[in-house]
Amino acid sequence: METTNVHPATLNAVVSISELAADLGVSVQTLYDLRSQGRGPRGFRVGRELRFRVTEVEAWLAGLEEADERRHPRRGAP
């Protein structure tokens, strides 16, 4: 039987919904609401709690920043 070793850095690159909510300063419910509206980060379940890859969260945040920049361009920006 073949075994797979998971690199610790891979596991460290995952946060729970509770951790993400605390990091962003929002409630867990806010993240659930955003996801149910199709506007939240991609995640996956481990047991009963949602988890998120840090790379997915970073991409989601970058998308929010880009959308905000389009709605509210900086003055004098090219």
mmCIF file of the N, C-alpha and C atoms, coordinates in Angstrom:
data_MODEL
# 
_entry.id   MODEL 
# 
loop_
_atom_site.group_PDB 
_atom_site.id 
_atom_site.type_symbol 
_atom_site.label_atom_id 
_atom_site.label_alt_id 
_atom_site.label_comp_id 
_atom_site.label_asym_id 
_atom_site.label_entity_id 
_atom_site.label_seq_id 
_atom_site.pdbx_PDB_ins_code 
_atom_site.Cartn_x 
_atom_site.Cartn_y 
_atom_site.Cartn_z 
_atom_site.occupancy 
_atom_site.B_iso_or_equiv 
_atom_site.pdbx_formal_charge 
_atom_site.auth_seq_id 
_atom_site.auth_comp_id 
_atom_site.auth_asym_id 
_atom_site.auth_atom_id 
_atom_site.pdbx_PDB_model_num 
ATOM 1   N N  . MET A 1 1  ? 0.836   -1.169 0.000   1.00 0.00 ? 1  MET A N  1 
ATOM 2   C CA . MET A 1 1  ? 0.000   0.000  0.000   1.00 0.00 ? 1  MET A CA 1 
ATOM 3   C C  . MET A 1 1  ? 0.890   1.244  0.000   1.00 0.00 ? 1  MET A C  1 
ATOM 4   N N  . GLU A 1 2  ? 0.570   2.185  -0.858  1.00 0.00 ? 2  GLU A N  1 
ATOM 5   C CA . GLU A 1 2  ? 1.344   3.410  -0.962  1.00 0.00 ? 2  GLU A CA 1 
ATOM 6   C C  . GLU A 1 2  ? 0.829   4.439  0.039   1.00 0.00 ? 2  GLU A C  1 
ATOM 7   N N  . THR A 1 3  ? 1.750   5.108  0.715   1.00 0.00 ? 3  THR A N  1 
ATOM 8   C CA . THR A 1 3  ? 1.342   6.161  1.635   1.00 0.00 ? 3  THR A CA 1 
ATOM 9   C C  . THR A 1 3  ? 1.729   7.509  1.051   1.00 0.00 ? 3  THR A C  1 
ATOM 10  N N  . THR A 1 4  ? 0.986   8.505  1.416   1.00 0.00 ? 4  THR A N  1 
ATOM 11  C CA . THR A 1 4  ? 1.245   9.852  0.934   1.00 0.00 ? 4  THR A CA 1 
ATOM 12  C C  . THR A 1 4  ? 1.633   10.717 2.117   1.00 0.00 ? 4  THR A C  1 
ATOM 13  N N  . ASN A 1 5  ? 2.756   11.394 1.992   1.00 0.00 ? 5  ASN A N  1 
ATOM 14  C CA . ASN A 1 5  ? 3.167   12.322 3.034   1.00 0.00 ? 5  ASN A CA 1 
ATOM 15  C C  . ASN A 1 5  ? 2.682   13.711 2.672   1.00 0.00 ? 5  ASN A C  1 
ATOM 16  N N  . VAL A 1 6  ? 2.018   14.356 3.598   1.00 0.00 ? 6  VAL A N  1 
ATOM 17  C CA . VAL A 1 6  ? 1.539   15.714 3.378   1.00 0.00 ? 6  VAL A CA 1 
ATOM 18  C C  . VAL A 1 6  ? 2.582   16.654 3.951   1.00 0.00 ? 6  VAL A C  1 
ATOM 19  N N  . HIS A 1 7  ? 3.032   17.564 3.117   1.00 0.00 ? 7  HIS A N  1 
ATOM 20  C CA . HIS A 1 7  ? 4.032   18.537 3.549   1.00 0.00 ? 7  HIS A CA 1 
ATOM 21  C C  . HIS A 1 7  ? 3.384   19.505 4.543   1.00 0.00 ? 7  HIS A C  1 
ATOM 22  N N  . PRO A 1 8  ? 4.035   19.777 5.685   1.00 0.00 ? 8  PRO A N  1 
ATOM 23  C CA . PRO A 1 8  ? 3.432   20.666 6.688   1.00 0.00 ? 8  PRO A CA 1 
ATOM 24  C C  . PRO A 1 8  ? 3.050   22.041 6.140   1.00 0.00 ? 8  PRO A C  1 
ATOM 25  N N  . ALA A 1 9  ? 3.785   22.569 5.181   1.00 0.00 ? 9  ALA A N  1 
ATOM 26  C CA . ALA A 1 9  ? 3.457   23.882 4.621   1.00 0.00 ? 9  ALA A CA 1 
ATOM 27  C C  . ALA A 1 9  ? 2.089   23.853 3.950   1.00 0.00 ? 9  ALA A C  1 
ATOM 28  N N  . THR A 1 10 ? 1.721   22.710 3.370   1.00 0.00 ? 10 THR A N  1 
ATOM 29  C CA . THR A 1 10 ? 0.415   22.577 2.727   1.00 0.00 ? 10 THR A CA 1 
ATOM 30  C C  . THR A 1 10 ? -0.695  22.691 3.773   1.00 0.00 ? 10 THR A C  1 
ATOM 31  N N  . LEU A 1 11 ? -0.504  22.059 4.911   1.00 0.00 ? 11 LEU A N  1 
ATOM 32  C CA . LEU A 1 11 ? -1.514  22.109 5.964   1.00 0.00 ? 11 LEU A CA 1 
ATOM 33  C C  . LEU A 1 11 ? -1.582  23.493 6.591   1.00 0.00 ? 11 LEU A C  1 
ATOM 34  N N  . ASN A 1 12 ? -0.457  24.160 6.705   1.00 0.00 ? 12 ASN A N  1 
ATOM 35  C CA . ASN A 1 12 ? -0.451  25.499 7.286   1.00 0.00 ? 12 ASN A CA 1 
ATOM 36  C C  . ASN A 1 12 ? -1.133  26.507 6.374   1.00 0.00 ? 12 ASN A C  1 
ATOM 37  N N  . ALA A 1 13 ? -1.285  26.176 5.115   1.00 0.00 ? 13 ALA A N  1 
ATOM 38  C CA . ALA A 1 13 ? -1.874  27.109 4.156   1.00 0.00 ? 13 ALA A CA 1 
ATOM 39  C C  . ALA A 1 13 ? -3.394  26.992 4.121   1.00 0.00 ? 13 ALA A C  1 
ATOM 40  N N  . VAL A 1 14 ? -3.983  26.444 5.183   1.00 0.00 ? 14 VAL A N  1 
ATOM 41  C CA . VAL A 1 14 ? -5.434  26.281 5.272   1.00 0.00 ? 14 VAL A CA 1 
ATOM 42  C C  . VAL A 1 14 ? -5.907  26.942 6.558   1.00 0.00 ? 14 VAL A C  1 
ATOM 43  N N  . VAL A 1 15 ? -7.006  27.691 6.478   1.00 0.00 ? 15 VAL A N  1 
ATOM 44  C CA . VAL A 1 15 ? -7.579  28.316 7.670   1.00 0.00 ? 15 VAL A CA 1 
ATOM 45  C C  . VAL A 1 15 ? -9.041  27.907 7.800   1.00 0.00 ? 15 VAL A C  1 
ATOM 46  N N  . SER A 1 16 ? -9.508  27.877 9.020   1.00 0.00 ? 16 SER A N  1 
ATOM 47  C CA . SER A 1 16 ? -10.920 27.566 9.267   1.00 0.00 ? 16 SER A CA 1 
ATOM 48  C C  . SER A 1 16 ? -11.754 28.822 9.052   1.00 0.00 ? 16 SER A C  1 
ATOM 49  N N  . ILE A 1 17 ? -13.048 28.637 8.961   1.00 0.00 ? 17 ILE A N  1 
ATOM 50  C CA . ILE A 1 17 ? -13.934 29.786 8.770   1.00 0.00 ? 17 ILE A CA 1 
ATOM 51  C C  . ILE A 1 17 ? -13.861 30.707 9.986   1.00 0.00 ? 17 ILE A C  1 
ATOM 52  N N  . SER A 1 18 ? -13.681 30.151 11.169  1.00 0.00 ? 18 SER A N  1 
ATOM 53  C CA . SER A 1 18 ? -13.555 30.963 12.381  1.00 0.00 ? 18 SER A CA 1 
ATOM 54  C C  . SER A 1 18 ? -12.297 31.817 12.328  1.00 0.00 ? 18 SER A C  1 
ATOM 55  N N  . GLU A 1 19 ? -11.193 31.211 11.904  1.00 0.00 ? 19 GLU A N  1 
ATOM 56  C CA . GLU A 1 19 ? -9.931  31.947 11.800  1.00 0.00 ? 19 GLU A CA 1 
ATOM 57  C C  . GLU A 1 19 ? -10.022 33.043 10.742  1.00 0.00 ? 19 GLU A C  1 
ATOM 58  N N  . LEU A 1 20 ? -10.627 32.711 9.602   1.00 0.00 ? 20 LEU A N  1 
ATOM 59  C CA . LEU A 1 20 ? -10.762 33.687 8.529   1.00 0.00 ? 20 LEU A CA 1 
ATOM 60  C C  . LEU A 1 20 ? -11.635 34.852 8.966   1.00 0.00 ? 20 LEU A C  1 
ATOM 61  N N  . ALA A 1 21 ? -12.743 34.555 9.622   1.00 0.00 ? 21 ALA A N  1 
ATOM 62  C CA . ALA A 1 21 ? -13.629 35.626 10.100  1.00 0.00 ? 21 ALA A CA 1 
ATOM 63  C C  . ALA A 1 21 ? -12.883 36.538 11.068  1.00 0.00 ? 21 ALA A C  1 
ATOM 64  N N  . ALA A 1 22 ? -12.122 35.957 11.984  1.00 0.00 ? 22 ALA A N  1 
ATOM 65  C CA . ALA A 1 22 ? -11.359 36.760 12.946  1.00 0.00 ? 22 ALA A CA 1 
ATOM 66  C C  . ALA A 1 22 ? -10.312 37.610 12.231  1.00 0.00 ? 22 ALA A C  1 
ATOM 67  N N  . ASP A 1 23 ? -9.611  37.026 11.273  1.00 0.00 ? 23 ASP A N  1 
ATOM 68  C CA . ASP A 1 23 ? -8.583  37.762 10.530  1.00 0.00 ? 23 ASP A CA 1 
ATOM 69  C C  . ASP A 1 23 ? -9.177  38.936 9.756   1.00 0.00 ? 23 ASP A C  1 
ATOM 70  N N  . LEU A 1 24 ? -10.375 38.747 9.208   1.00 0.00 ? 24 LEU A N  1 
ATOM 71  C CA . LEU A 1 24 ? -11.011 39.793 8.407   1.00 0.00 ? 24 LEU A CA 1 
ATOM 72  C C  . LEU A 1 24 ? -11.830 40.770 9.247   1.00 0.00 ? 24 LEU A C  1 
ATOM 73  N N  . GLY A 1 25 ? -12.059 40.421 10.512  1.00 0.00 ? 25 GLY A N  1 
ATOM 74  C CA . GLY A 1 25 ? -12.853 41.289 11.381  1.00 0.00 ? 25 GLY A CA 1 
ATOM 75  C C  . GLY A 1 25 ? -14.329 41.270 11.054  1.00 0.00 ? 25 GLY A C  1 
ATOM 76  N N  . VAL A 1 26 ? -14.814 40.134 10.582  1.00 0.00 ? 26 VAL A N  1 
ATOM 77  C CA . VAL A 1 26 ? -16.239 39.966 10.284  1.00 0.00 ? 26 VAL A CA 1 
ATOM 78  C C  . VAL A 1 26 ? -16.741 38.741 11.027  1.00 0.00 ? 26 VAL A C  1 
ATOM 79  N N  . SER A 1 27 ? -18.052 38.565 11.050  1.00 0.00 ? 27 SER A N  1 
ATOM 80  C CA . SER A 1 27 ? -18.613 37.392 11.718  1.00 0.00 ? 27 SER A CA 1 
ATOM 81  C C  . SER A 1 27 ? -18.531 36.171 10.801  1.00 0.00 ? 27 SER A C  1 
ATOM 82  N N  . VAL A 1 28 ? -18.590 35.019 11.429  1.00 0.00 ? 28 VAL A N  1 
ATOM 83  C CA . VAL A 1 28 ? -18.647 33.770 10.667  1.00 0.00 ? 28 VAL A CA 1 
ATOM 84  C C  . VAL A 1 28 ? -19.887 33.780 9.786   1.00 0.00 ? 28 VAL A C  1 
ATOM 85  N N  . GLN A 1 29 ? -20.988 34.305 10.315  1.00 0.00 ? 29 GLN A N  1 
ATOM 86  C CA . GLN A 1 29 ? -22.230 34.366 9.548   1.00 0.00 ? 29 GLN A CA 1 
ATOM 87  C C  . GLN A 1 29 ? -22.064 35.193 8.290   1.00 0.00 ? 29 GLN A C  1 
ATOM 88  N N  . THR A 1 30 ? -21.297 36.275 8.362   1.00 0.00 ? 30 THR A N  1 
ATOM 89  C CA . THR A 1 30 ? -21.049 37.099 7.177   1.00 0.00 ? 30 THR A CA 1 
ATOM 90  C C  . THR A 1 30 ? -20.396 36.267 6.081   1.00 0.00 ? 30 THR A C  1 
ATOM 91  N N  . LEU A 1 31 ? -19.421 35.448 6.448   1.00 0.00 ? 31 LEU A N  1 
ATOM 92  C CA . LEU A 1 31 ? -18.755 34.605 5.450   1.00 0.00 ? 31 LEU A CA 1 
ATOM 93  C C  . LEU A 1 31 ? -19.713 33.559 4.890   1.00 0.00 ? 31 LEU A C  1 
ATOM 94  N N  . TYR A 1 32 ? -20.542 32.958 5.745   1.00 0.00 ? 32 TYR A N  1 
ATOM 95  C CA . TYR A 1 32 ? -21.544 32.011 5.249   1.00 0.00 ? 32 TYR A CA 1 
ATOM 96  C C  . TYR A 1 32 ? -22.503 32.715 4.279   1.00 0.00 ? 32 TYR A C  1 
ATOM 97  N N  . ASP A 1 33 ? -22.931 33.934 4.632   1.00 0.00 ? 33 ASP A N  1 
ATOM 98  C CA . ASP A 1 33 ? -23.851 34.686 3.773   1.00 0.00 ? 33 ASP A CA 1 
ATOM 99  C C  . ASP A 1 33 ? -23.209 35.005 2.430   1.00 0.00 ? 33 ASP A C  1 
ATOM 100 N N  . LEU A 1 34 ? -21.960 35.470 2.442   1.00 0.00 ? 34 LEU A N  1 
ATOM 101 C CA . LEU A 1 34 ? -21.264 35.776 1.193   1.00 0.00 ? 34 LEU A CA 1 
ATOM 102 C C  . LEU A 1 34 ? -21.160 34.529 0.317   1.00 0.00 ? 34 LEU A C  1 
ATOM 103 N N  . ARG A 1 35 ? -20.832 33.405 0.926   1.00 0.00 ? 35 ARG A N  1 
ATOM 104 C CA . ARG A 1 35 ? -20.716 32.164 0.141   1.00 0.00 ? 35 ARG A CA 1 
ATOM 105 C C  . ARG A 1 35 ? -22.065 31.745 -0.431  1.00 0.00 ? 35 ARG A C  1 
ATOM 106 N N  . SER A 1 36 ? -23.135 31.901 0.352   1.00 0.00 ? 36 SER A N  1 
ATOM 107 C CA . SER A 1 36 ? -24.455 31.487 -0.154  1.00 0.00 ? 36 SER A CA 1 
ATOM 108 C C  . SER A 1 36 ? -24.907 32.385 -1.298  1.00 0.00 ? 36 SER A C  1 
ATOM 109 N N  . GLN A 1 37 ? -24.387 33.613 -1.348  1.00 0.00 ? 37 GLN A N  1 
ATOM 110 C CA . GLN A 1 37 ? -24.700 34.548 -2.433  1.00 0.00 ? 37 GLN A CA 1 
ATOM 111 C C  . GLN A 1 37 ? -23.739 34.388 -3.607  1.00 0.00 ? 37 GLN A C  1 
ATOM 112 N N  . GLY A 1 38 ? -22.784 33.473 -3.488  1.00 0.00 ? 38 GLY A N  1 
ATOM 113 C CA . GLY A 1 38 ? -21.800 33.270 -4.555  1.00 0.00 ? 38 GLY A CA 1 
ATOM 114 C C  . GLY A 1 38 ? -20.740 34.357 -4.595  1.00 0.00 ? 38 GLY A C  1 
ATOM 115 N N  . ARG A 1 39 ? -20.565 35.086 -3.487  1.00 0.00 ? 39 ARG A N  1 
ATOM 116 C CA . ARG A 1 39 ? -19.612 36.195 -3.454  1.00 0.00 ? 39 ARG A CA 1 
ATOM 117 C C  . ARG A 1 39 ? -18.464 35.953 -2.485  1.00 0.00 ? 39 ARG A C  1 
ATOM 118 N N  . GLY A 1 40 ? -18.395 34.777 -1.894  1.00 0.00 ? 40 GLY A N  1 
ATOM 119 C CA . GLY A 1 40 ? -17.358 34.482 -0.906  1.00 0.00 ? 40 GLY A CA 1 
ATOM 120 C C  . GLY A 1 40 ? -16.239 33.643 -1.487  1.00 0.00 ? 40 GLY A C  1 
ATOM 121 N N  . PRO A 1 41 ? -15.225 33.374 -0.684  1.00 0.00 ? 41 PRO A N  1 
ATOM 122 C CA . PRO A 1 41 ? -14.099 32.565 -1.152  1.00 0.00 ? 41 PRO A CA 1 
ATOM 123 C C  . PRO A 1 41 ? -14.490 31.093 -1.294  1.00 0.00 ? 41 PRO A C  1 
ATOM 124 N N  . ARG A 1 42 ? -13.788 30.417 -2.194  1.00 0.00 ? 42 ARG A N  1 
ATOM 125 C CA . ARG A 1 42 ? -13.994 28.972 -2.341  1.00 0.00 ? 42 ARG A CA 1 
ATOM 126 C C  . ARG A 1 42 ? -13.449 28.265 -1.110  1.00 0.00 ? 42 ARG A C  1 
ATOM 127 N N  . GLY A 1 43 ? -14.175 27.292 -0.639  1.00 0.00 ? 43 GLY A N  1 
ATOM 128 C CA . GLY A 1 43 ? -13.742 26.542 0.529   1.00 0.00 ? 43 GLY A CA 1 
ATOM 129 C C  . GLY A 1 43 ? -14.156 25.087 0.419   1.00 0.00 ? 43 GLY A C  1 
ATOM 130 N N  . PHE A 1 44 ? -13.887 24.349 1.463   1.00 0.00 ? 44 PHE A N  1 
ATOM 131 C CA . PHE A 1 44 ? -14.235 22.926 1.499   1.00 0.00 ? 44 PHE A CA 1 
ATOM 132 C C  . PHE A 1 44 ? -14.450 22.527 2.951   1.00 0.00 ? 44 PHE A C  1 
ATOM 133 N N  . ARG A 1 45 ? -15.204 21.471 3.140   1.00 0.00 ? 45 ARG A N  1 
ATOM 134 C CA . ARG A 1 45 ? -15.505 21.016 4.497   1.00 0.00 ? 45 ARG A CA 1 
ATOM 135 C C  . ARG A 1 45 ? -14.507 19.958 4.944   1.00 0.00 ? 45 ARG A C  1 
ATOM 136 N N  . VAL A 1 46 ? -14.104 20.105 6.200   1.00 0.00 ? 46 VAL A N  1 
ATOM 137 C CA . VAL A 1 46 ? -13.364 19.063 6.908   1.00 0.00 ? 46 VAL A CA 1 
ATOM 138 C C  . VAL A 1 46 ? -14.170 18.842 8.180   1.00 0.00 ? 46 VAL A C  1 
ATOM 139 N N  . GLY A 1 47 ? -14.835 17.708 8.223   1.00 0.00 ? 47 GLY A N  1 
ATOM 140 C CA . GLY A 1 47 ? -15.758 17.495 9.335   1.00 0.00 ? 47 GLY A CA 1 
ATOM 141 C C  . GLY A 1 47 ? -16.930 18.456 9.191   1.00 0.00 ? 47 GLY A C  1 
ATOM 142 N N  . ARG A 1 48 ? -17.200 19.206 10.241  1.00 0.00 ? 48 ARG A N  1 
ATOM 143 C CA . ARG A 1 48 ? -18.349 20.110 10.231  1.00 0.00 ? 48 ARG A CA 1 
ATOM 144 C C  . ARG A 1 48 ? -17.984 21.549 9.887   1.00 0.00 ? 48 ARG A C  1 
ATOM 145 N N  . GLU A 1 49 ? -16.691 21.846 9.813   1.00 0.00 ? 49 GLU A N  1 
ATOM 146 C CA . GLU A 1 49 ? -16.304 23.239 9.616   1.00 0.00 ? 49 GLU A CA 1 
ATOM 147 C C  . GLU A 1 49 ? -15.692 23.468 8.241   1.00 0.00 ? 49 GLU A C  1 
ATOM 148 N N  . LEU A 1 50 ? -16.008 24.621 7.682   1.00 0.00 ? 50 LEU A N  1 
ATOM 149 C CA . LEU A 1 50 ? -15.418 25.019 6.405   1.00 0.00 ? 50 LEU A CA 1 
ATOM 150 C C  . LEU A 1 50 ? -13.962 25.402 6.596   1.00 0.00 ? 50 LEU A C  1 
ATOM 151 N N  . ARG A 1 51 ? -13.174 25.062 5.602   1.00 0.00 ? 51 ARG A N  1 
ATOM 152 C CA . ARG A 1 51 ? -11.753 25.440 5.568   1.00 0.00 ? 51 ARG A CA 1 
ATOM 153 C C  . ARG A 1 51 ? -11.500 26.132 4.243   1.00 0.00 ? 51 ARG A C  1 
ATOM 154 N N  . PHE A 1 52 ? -10.479 26.964 4.243   1.00 0.00 ? 52 PHE A N  1 
ATOM 155 C CA . PHE A 1 52 ? -10.134 27.737 3.057   1.00 0.00 ? 52 PHE A CA 1 
ATOM 156 C C  . PHE A 1 52 ? -8.636  27.694 2.839   1.00 0.00 ? 52 PHE A C  1 
ATOM 157 N N  . ARG A 1 53 ? -8.231  27.463 1.603   1.00 0.00 ? 53 ARG A N  1 
ATOM 158 C CA . ARG A 1 53 ? -6.815  27.575 1.270   1.00 0.00 ? 53 ARG A CA 1 
ATOM 159 C C  . ARG A 1 53 ? -6.469  29.053 1.266   1.00 0.00 ? 53 ARG A C  1 
ATOM 160 N N  . VAL A 1 54 ? -5.344  29.387 1.843   1.00 0.00 ? 54 VAL A N  1 
ATOM 161 C CA . VAL A 1 54 ? -4.912  30.779 1.917   1.00 0.00 ? 54 VAL A CA 1 
ATOM 162 C C  . VAL A 1 54 ? -4.803  31.366 0.511   1.00 0.00 ? 54 VAL A C  1 
ATOM 163 N N  . THR A 1 55 ? -4.350  30.569 -0.446  1.00 0.00 ? 55 THR A N  1 
ATOM 164 C CA . THR A 1 55 ? -4.231  31.067 -1.826  1.00 0.00 ? 55 THR A CA 1 
ATOM 165 C C  . THR A 1 55 ? -5.596  31.450 -2.387  1.00 0.00 ? 55 THR A C  1 
ATOM 166 N N  . GLU A 1 56 ? -6.647  30.695 -2.057  1.00 0.00 ? 56 GLU A N  1 
ATOM 167 C CA . GLU A 1 56 ? -8.004  31.024 -2.511  1.00 0.00 ? 56 GLU A CA 1 
ATOM 168 C C  . GLU A 1 56 ? -8.494  32.317 -1.865  1.00 0.00 ? 56 GLU A C  1 
ATOM 169 N N  . VAL A 1 57 ? -8.195  32.477 -0.583  1.00 0.00 ? 57 VAL A N  1 
ATOM 170 C CA . VAL A 1 57 ? -8.605  33.693 0.124   1.00 0.00 ? 57 VAL A CA 1 
ATOM 171 C C  . VAL A 1 57 ? -7.895  34.903 -0.476  1.00 0.00 ? 57 VAL A C  1 
ATOM 172 N N  . GLU A 1 58 ? -6.588  34.761 -0.741  1.00 0.00 ? 58 GLU A N  1 
ATOM 173 C CA . GLU A 1 58 ? -5.830  35.864 -1.333  1.00 0.00 ? 58 GLU A CA 1 
ATOM 174 C C  . GLU A 1 58 ? -6.381  36.240 -2.709  1.00 0.00 ? 58 GLU A C  1 
ATOM 175 N N  . ALA A 1 59 ? -6.735  35.253 -3.513  1.00 0.00 ? 59 ALA A N  1 
ATOM 176 C CA . ALA A 1 59 ? -7.307  35.518 -4.838  1.00 0.00 ? 59 ALA A CA 1 
ATOM 177 C C  . ALA A 1 59 ? -8.663  36.205 -4.700  1.00 0.00 ? 59 ALA A C  1 
ATOM 178 N N  . TRP A 1 60 ? -9.473  35.763 -3.762  1.00 0.00 ? 60 TRP A N  1 
ATOM 179 C CA . TRP A 1 60 ? -10.783 36.372 -3.522  1.00 0.00 ? 60 TRP A CA 1 
ATOM 180 C C  . TRP A 1 60 ? -10.627 37.827 -3.097  1.00 0.00 ? 60 TRP A C  1 
ATOM 181 N N  . LEU A 1 61 ? -9.704  38.087 -2.158  1.00 0.00 ? 61 LEU A N  1 
ATOM 182 C CA . LEU A 1 61 ? -9.468  39.451 -1.704  1.00 0.00 ? 61 LEU A CA 1 
ATOM 183 C C  . LEU A 1 61 ? -8.955  40.336 -2.828  1.00 0.00 ? 61 LEU A C  1 
ATOM 184 N N  . ALA A 1 62 ? -8.078  39.797 -3.669  1.00 0.00 ? 62 ALA A N  1 
ATOM 185 C CA . ALA A 1 62 ? -7.565  40.564 -4.812  1.00 0.00 ? 62 ALA A CA 1 
ATOM 186 C C  . ALA A 1 62 ? -8.709  40.926 -5.753  1.00 0.00 ? 62 ALA A C  1 
ATOM 187 N N  . GLY A 1 63 ? -9.631  40.000 -5.960  1.00 0.00 ? 63 GLY A N  1 
ATOM 188 C CA . GLY A 1 63 ? -10.802 40.269 -6.799  1.00 0.00 ? 63 GLY A CA 1 
ATOM 189 C C  . GLY A 1 63 ? -11.676 41.372 -6.217  1.00 0.00 ? 63 GLY A C  1 
ATOM 190 N N  . LEU A 1 64 ? -11.842 41.362 -4.897  1.00 0.00 ? 64 LEU A N  1 
ATOM 191 C CA . LEU A 1 64 ? -12.620 42.414 -4.239  1.00 0.00 ? 64 LEU A CA 1 
ATOM 192 C C  . LEU A 1 64 ? -11.935 43.774 -4.410  1.00 0.00 ? 64 LEU A C  1 
ATOM 193 N N  . GLU A 1 65 ? -10.617 43.778 -4.278  1.00 0.00 ? 65 GLU A N  1 
ATOM 194 C CA . GLU A 1 65 ? -9.866  45.023 -4.447  1.00 0.00 ? 65 GLU A CA 1 
ATOM 195 C C  . GLU A 1 65 ? -9.995  45.562 -5.869  1.00 0.00 ? 65 GLU A C  1 
ATOM 196 N N  . GLU A 1 66 ? -9.896  44.658 -6.845  1.00 0.00 ? 66 GLU A N  1 
ATOM 197 C CA . GLU A 1 66 ? -10.026 45.078 -8.249  1.00 0.00 ? 66 GLU A CA 1 
ATOM 198 C C  . GLU A 1 66 ? -11.408 45.640 -8.532  1.00 0.00 ? 66 GLU A C  1 
ATOM 199 N N  . ALA A 1 67 ? -12.431 44.971 -8.021  1.00 0.00 ? 67 ALA A N  1 
ATOM 200 C CA . ALA A 1 67 ? -13.807 45.441 -8.227  1.00 0.00 ? 67 ALA A CA 1 
ATOM 201 C C  . ALA A 1 67 ? -14.012 46.794 -7.568  1.00 0.00 ? 67 ALA A C  1 
ATOM 202 N N  . ASP A 1 68 ? -13.453 46.986 -6.387  1.00 0.00 ? 68 ASP A N  1 
ATOM 203 C CA . ASP A 1 68 ? -13.580 48.259 -5.699  1.00 0.00 ? 68 ASP A CA 1 
ATOM 204 C C  . ASP A 1 68 ? -12.845 49.357 -6.453  1.00 0.00 ? 68 ASP A C  1 
ATOM 205 N N  . GLU A 1 69 ? -11.683 49.029 -6.997  1.00 0.00 ? 69 GLU A N  1 
ATOM 206 C CA . GLU A 1 69 ? -10.910 50.009 -7.770  1.00 0.00 ? 69 GLU A CA 1 
ATOM 207 C C  . GLU A 1 69 ? -11.673 50.438 -9.025  1.00 0.00 ? 69 GLU A C  1 
ATOM 208 N N  . ARG A 1 70 ? -12.384 49.512 -9.653  1.00 0.00 ? 70 ARG A N  1 
ATOM 209 C CA . ARG A 1 70 ? -13.186 49.860 -10.832 1.00 0.00 ? 70 ARG A CA 1 
ATOM 210 C C  . ARG A 1 70 ? -14.348 50.777 -10.454 1.00 0.00 ? 70 ARG A C  1 
ATOM 211 N N  . ARG A 1 71 ? -14.953 50.524 -9.304  1.00 0.00 ? 71 ARG A N  1 
ATOM 212 C CA . ARG A 1 71 ? -16.075 51.347 -8.851  1.00 0.00 ? 71 ARG A CA 1 
ATOM 213 C C  . ARG A 1 71 ? -15.617 52.702 -8.332  1.00 0.00 ? 71 ARG A C  1 
ATOM 214 N N  . HIS A 1 72 ? -14.436 52.734 -7.727  1.00 0.00 ? 72 HIS A N  1 
ATOM 215 C CA . HIS A 1 72 ? -13.943 53.960 -7.102  1.00 0.00 ? 72 HIS A CA 1 
ATOM 216 C C  . HIS A 1 72 ? -12.481 54.186 -7.489  1.00 0.00 ? 72 HIS A C  1 
ATOM 217 N N  . PRO A 1 73 ? -12.250 54.589 -8.745  1.00 0.00 ? 73 PRO A N  1 
ATOM 218 C CA . PRO A 1 73 ? -10.860 54.774 -9.192  1.00 0.00 ? 73 PRO A CA 1 
ATOM 219 C C  . PRO A 1 73 ? -10.185 55.899 -8.413  1.00 0.00 ? 73 PRO A C  1 
ATOM 220 N N  . ARG A 1 74 ? -8.884  55.702 -8.192  1.00 0.00 ? 74 ARG A N  1 
ATOM 221 C CA . ARG A 1 74 ? -8.103  56.739 -7.506  1.00 0.00 ? 74 ARG A CA 1 
ATOM 222 C C  . ARG A 1 74 ? -7.943  57.934 -8.428  1.00 0.00 ? 74 ARG A C  1 
ATOM 223 N N  . ARG A 1 75 ? -8.015  59.093 -7.861  1.00 0.00 ? 75 ARG A N  1 
ATOM 224 C CA . ARG A 1 75 ? -7.830  60.299 -8.665  1.00 0.00 ? 75 ARG A CA 1 
ATOM 225 C C  . ARG A 1 75 ? -6.390  60.391 -9.097  1.00 0.00 ? 75 ARG A C  1 
ATOM 226 N N  . GLY A 1 76 ? -6.208  60.758 -10.359 1.00 0.00 ? 76 GLY A N  1 
ATOM 227 C CA . GLY A 1 76 ? -4.867  60.887 -10.901 1.00 0.00 ? 76 GLY A CA 1 
ATOM 228 C C  . GLY A 1 76 ? -4.249  59.580 -11.326 1.00 0.00 ? 76 GLY A C  1 
ATOM 229 N N  . ALA A 1 77 ? -4.962  58.457 -11.130 1.00 0.00 ? 77 ALA A N  1 
ATOM 230 C CA . ALA A 1 77 ? -4.430  57.148 -11.563 1.00 0.00 ? 77 ALA A CA 1 
ATOM 231 C C  . ALA A 1 77 ? -4.586  57.042 -13.066 1.00 0.00 ? 77 ALA A C  1 
ATOM 232 N N  . PRO A 1 78 ? -3.640  56.377 -13.738 1.00 0.00 ? 78 PRO A N  1 
ATOM 233 C CA . PRO A 1 78 ? -3.717  56.239 -15.213 1.00 0.00 ? 78 PRO A CA 1 
ATOM 234 C C  . PRO A 1 78 ? -4.925  55.450 -15.666 1.00 0.00 ? 78 PRO A C  1 
# 
